[in-house]
Amino acid sequence: MQQVAAACARALRGVDVVTGRQLCEAALVERAGWLTALVGSLAAGVVQEHWTGPDLAQLASGIDLAGVSLPSQGWMALRRLGWAVTLPEGVYARRTG
């Protein structure tokens, strides 16, 4: 059985953080594509590193390393398991909102 997850989003506008200028539609599409590729690459790295019997057993147990139930949000579960990703050189992430 194959499982697929999807999320719909609509980007209405974007702003260049360096210049403060609003992005045109083509630039917004280009950046969204770049971000999608980056997230795919990071996810593939986590899967490649942790596709092992012990790691999959830990994940399947639903319990983190401290013996506490894993949260339902995937990013937080990975964080609690210590399965971090390393951003490529020159890329930084910040939380907004």
Helices and strands as residue ranges (DSSP letters): H 25-50, H 53-61, H 74-81
